[in-house]
């Protein structure tokens, strides 16, 4: 990649805007695309995203466009940053448009709704053989946009591409690492949203810091067991993509998923809580897909199971807590580190 790599960032929400701003600041020729033509015109003119990150100035060199073809023109890398429910539809739009030389990456966290398929599987179907990488890790968009210290990780089976993309993201306040465990990186980034609902609900019910720490630790156990059963590497899940993102999302006040759990723990109905948050909350869909994967490999994931029940409306947070507390006493790891139990 040259010093002026051309990057098309697809998705002008808070995370897409923050990543586009960082790439532009770090020297890439960056274009940010979104569906709302009026919003993108305002962003390009005012150097602000009025809907998201309204207090942060955008770099002078960042172009904001609503024309997808113009955004993709001569792009070296296309970075997808749309919600998981919109991912497959955007791939359909990209298939006839994406230049042959353009490498593809995504910073979306989640699964294909209704199937539990990983996003890298959708990429492989749409763009077989093309270099592809996932960008993930503990990162709130607002803090990245503000230039606060952040660490990310980029995973691809094409390790050279992962390293090149990490190099583009890397900057004075943004450390970017690389790896080759795409499945593990994706699982950690998706599953932590489900577990954050549990810790948020516990905080909403004022259960204390001990309960929060217990839920995070046992939630990490669920993530590890599911990951290993699916073929992920444990060290990936113990790193930025798993443990790092889990701790941030379960404890950070900027987490939408934690906030959803908090509101539910306070007795706010799901529809009202989602309206109050006003942005996509990935856990509502992801909880279903995590349990679909767990059932596929015959794993008991009690925290994830009860989060799904709460989000379905078949159980209250208090009932979920009672069910967790009523489980039988057992060794922490009865069959080894990742034993099934």
Protein Blocks (a to p, Z undefined) as FASTA:
>chain_A
ZZkbccddedjbfklmmmmmmmmmnopacddddfblmlmmmmmmnopafkgoklbccdfk
lccdfbfklmmgopabdcddbdfklmmmmmmmmmmmmcfklccddfbecddehklpafkl
mmmmmmghiacdddedjddfklmmnopacddddddfblmlmmmmmmmmpcfklccdddfb
lklmmmmmmmmmmmmmmmmmmmmnonojklmmmmmmmmmmmmmmmmmmnopafklmmmmm
lmmmmmmmmmmmklmklmmmmmmmnopafklmmmmnopacfklmmmmmmmmmmmmnopac
fklmmmmmmmnopacfklmmmmmmmpccddfblnojklcZZ
